[in-house]
């Protein structure tokens, strides 16, 4: 859903298209972030949970700090829709990689006390 929303932002040509795209993007990012936190909680123990989940927050903070600058440079030199298309491609790639490469954690979580 996040990749679809970002792709729609790349193609938006009016305000209402952007509203719909941002709604899809917000829903997608909310579920993606929640799923990532739950996955990390499943694969960690109470003893190492902070060390396991800290990189997720750190990567989000770095993205918030660096992303607008990179997007601004791309938009200035290559067009307004390119940063959104590049981000949509990255979101789609990370979704596919997560679905194909991450193992199921249900069995590990169920076996822990």
HELIX and SHEET records of a PDB file:
HELIX    1   1 UNK A    2  UNK A   11  1                                  10    
HELIX    2   2 UNK A   15  UNK A   43  1                                  29    
HELIX    3   3 UNK A   49  UNK A   78  1                                  30    
HELIX    4   4 UNK A   82  UNK A  101  1                                  20    
HELIX    5   5 UNK A  106  UNK A  111  1                                   6    
END                                                                             
